[in-house]
């Protein structure tokens, strides 16, 4: 007997104004992520005003095409997000970085992390990016996701970043070759516009 069709969540790209509107909801997601122990650049306890302010500050980068933010909703609640940060140096426009991949703790185990990661990879490829980079806490569930999604380990840096509790942890750095036809030696033009 078949379990029926599986629901694939819709991944939505936010423009700058939508990001500003969603800042409080994204702050709630960030609070949950940090409280759950994920190392995303913030220490616990993180207050909601600081998290919302951080998200609002990203609107300029989104508006300028330096950052693309995607979300997944469960009803009206944002349960996941991921960003693609585009390089702005002339010799680096072929690459981007995956940033702030977060899934709410009560929405995990449903494939949302992989769905968001795939959407980010596809957005980067559509923008002409040929090389993606990211980093994550060594030994974390995120590291397992990236390894299983075909990312290649560059190396591990001991004591690179503090976890939310303030303890220094190792960070694993990854890359993924998207195999696009553009070559880094070619004129890649300006930073990709809103993708």
C-alpha positions as CSV (number, residue, x, y, z in Angstrom):
1,X,0.0,0.0,0.0
2,X,1.3,3.4,-0.9
3,X,1.8,6.1,1.7
4,X,0.4,8.6,-0.8
5,X,2.2,11.6,-2.3
6,X,4.8,13.3,-0.3
7,X,4.4,17.0,0.3
8,X,7.4,19.0,-1.0
9,X,7.4,22.4,0.7
10,X,7.5,25.5,-1.4
11,X,10.7,27.5,-1.0
12,X,10.0,31.2,-1.4
13,X,12.6,33.8,-2.3
14,X,12.2,37.1,-0.3
15,X,12.7,40.5,-1.9
16,X,14.1,43.2,0.4
17,X,10.7,44.5,1.4
18,X,9.5,41.0,2.2
19,X,12.6,40.3,4.3
20,X,11.8,43.4,6.3
21,X,8.2,42.3,6.8
22,X,9.4,38.8,7.8
23,X,12.2,40.0,10.2
24,X,10.3,39.2,13.4
25,X,9.4,35.8,12.2
26,X,12.9,35.1,11.1
27,X,14.1,36.3,14.5
28,X,11.9,33.7,16.1
29,X,13.5,31.0,13.9
30,X,17.0,32.3,14.7
31,X,16.2,32.2,18.5
32,X,15.1,28.6,18.3
33,X,18.1,27.7,16.2
34,X,20.6,29.3,18.7
35,X,18.7,27.9,21.7
36,X,19.0,24.4,20.1
37,X,22.8,24.7,20.0
38,X,23.4,25.5,16.4
39,X,26.5,27.6,15.7
40,X,25.2,30.3,13.4
41,X,27.3,33.2,14.7
42,X,25.3,34.1,17.8
43,X,25.6,33.3,21.5
44,X,22.8,32.1,23.8
45,X,20.8,33.7,25.1
46,X,20.0,35.7,22.0
47,X,17.3,38.4,22.5
48,X,14.5,38.8,19.9
49,X,15.3,42.5,19.3
50,X,18.9,41.7,18.4
51,X,17.9,38.9,16.0
52,X,15.2,41.0,14.3
53,X,17.7,43.9,13.9
54,X,20.2,41.5,12.3
55,X,17.6,40.4,9.8
56,X,16.5,43.9,9.0
57,X,20.1,44.8,8.3
58,X,20.3,42.2,5.6
59,X,17.7,43.9,3.5
60,X,20.3,46.2,1.9
61,X,22.3,43.3,0.7
62,X,19.2,41.6,-0.7
63,X,18.2,44.9,-2.4
64,X,21.7,45.2,-4.0
65,X,21.8,41.6,-5.1
66,X,24.6,40.6,-2.8
67,X,22.4,38.2,-0.8
68,X,19.5,36.0,-1.7
69,X,17.2,34.7,1.2
70,X,14.8,31.9,0.8
71,X,12.3,30.6,3.4
72,X,9.9,27.7,4.0
73,X,6.6,28.2,5.8
74,X,4.3,25.9,7.7
75,X,1.1,27.9,7.4
76,X,2.1,31.4,8.3
77,X,5.1,30.4,10.4
78,X,8.6,30.5,8.9
79,X,10.2,27.1,9.7
80,X,13.3,27.3,7.6
81,X,15.6,29.6,5.8
82,X,18.8,29.7,3.8
83,X,20.9,32.5,2.2
84,X,23.2,32.7,-0.7
85,X,25.9,35.4,-0.3
86,X,27.4,36.4,-3.6
87,X,31.1,37.5,-3.7
88,X,31.5,41.2,-4.7
89,X,35.2,41.2,-5.7
90,X,35.8,41.2,-9.5
91,X,38.0,38.1,-9.3
92,X,35.4,36.1,-7.2
93,X,32.1,36.6,-9.0
94,X,32.1,32.9,-10.0
95,X,31.6,31.9,-6.3
96,X,29.1,32.3,-3.5
97,X,28.6,31.2,0.1
98,X,25.7,29.3,1.6
99,X,24.8,31.1,4.8
100,X,22.4,30.8,7.7
101,X,20.7,27.5,6.8
102,X,18.2,27.0,9.7
103,X,15.3,24.7,10.3
104,X,13.1,25.1,13.4
105,X,13.6,22.2,15.9
106,X,10.0,21.1,15.7
107,X,10.2,20.9,11.8
108,X,13.3,18.8,11.6
109,X,13.5,15.3,10.2
110,X,11.2,16.2,7.3
111,X,13.9,16.9,4.7
112,X,13.6,20.7,5.0
113,X,17.3,21.3,5.4
114,X,18.0,19.3,2.2
115,X,15.2,21.1,0.4
116,X,16.5,24.5,1.4
117,X,20.1,23.5,0.5
118,X,19.0,22.3,-2.9
119,X,17.1,25.5,-3.6
120,X,20.1,27.6,-2.6
121,X,22.4,25.5,-4.9
122,X,19.9,25.9,-7.8
123,X,19.6,29.7,-7.3
124,X,23.4,30.0,-7.3
125,X,23.7,28.0,-10.5
126,X,21.0,30.1,-12.2
127,X,23.0,33.2,-11.2
128,X,26.0,31.8,-13.0
129,X,27.9,30.7,-9.9
130,X,30.2,27.8,-10.5
131,X,31.7,27.4,-7.0
132,X,29.9,27.3,-3.6
133,X,31.5,27.5,-0.2
134,X,30.1,27.0,3.4
135,X,31.3,26.1,6.8
136,X,29.7,24.4,9.8
137,X,30.5,23.1,13.3
138,X,32.4,19.9,13.0
139,X,30.4,16.9,14.1
140,X,27.1,18.8,13.9
141,X,23.9,17.4,12.1
142,X,24.5,20.1,9.4
143,X,27.9,18.5,8.7
144,X,26.2,15.2,8.0
145,X,23.7,16.9,5.7
146,X,26.4,18.6,3.6
147,X,28.5,15.4,3.3
148,X,25.4,13.5,2.1
149,X,24.5,16.2,-0.3
150,X,27.8,15.8,-2.2
151,X,29.8,18.7,-0.7
152,X,33.6,18.2,-0.5
153,X,35.5,18.8,2.8
154,X,38.3,21.4,2.4
155,X,39.5,21.0,5.9
156,X,38.9,21.5,9.6
157,X,40.0,24.4,11.7
158,X,40.2,23.7,15.5
159,X,38.7,26.3,17.8
160,X,37.4,28.4,14.9
161,X,34.1,29.6,16.3
162,X,32.3,29.5,19.6
163,X,29.1,27.5,19.9
164,X,26.0,29.3,21.4
165,X,27.3,28.4,24.9
166,X,30.6,30.1,24.2
167,X,32.8,27.0,23.9
168,X,35.3,27.1,21.0
169,X,34.6,24.3,18.5
170,X,36.2,23.1,15.3
171,X,34.7,24.2,12.0
172,X,34.6,22.1,8.9
173,X,34.9,24.0,5.6
174,X,33.2,22.7,2.4
175,X,33.0,23.5,-1.3
176,X,30.8,22.3,-4.1
177,X,31.6,22.6,-7.8
178,X,28.4,23.3,-9.6
179,X,29.9,22.5,-13.0
180,X,28.5,25.5,-14.9
181,X,29.9,26.4,-18.2
182,X,31.3,29.8,-17.1
183,X,35.0,29.9,-16.4
184,X,36.6,32.1,-13.7
185,X,38.8,33.6,-16.3
186,X,35.9,35.1,-18.3
187,X,34.3,38.4,-17.6
188,X,31.5,37.6,-15.2
189,X,30.1,41.1,-15.1
190,X,28.4,42.7,-12.1
191,X,27.3,40.9,-8.9
192,X,24.1,38.8,-9.8
193,X,20.9,40.7,-9.4
194,X,18.0,39.5,-7.3
195,X,18.0,35.7,-7.8
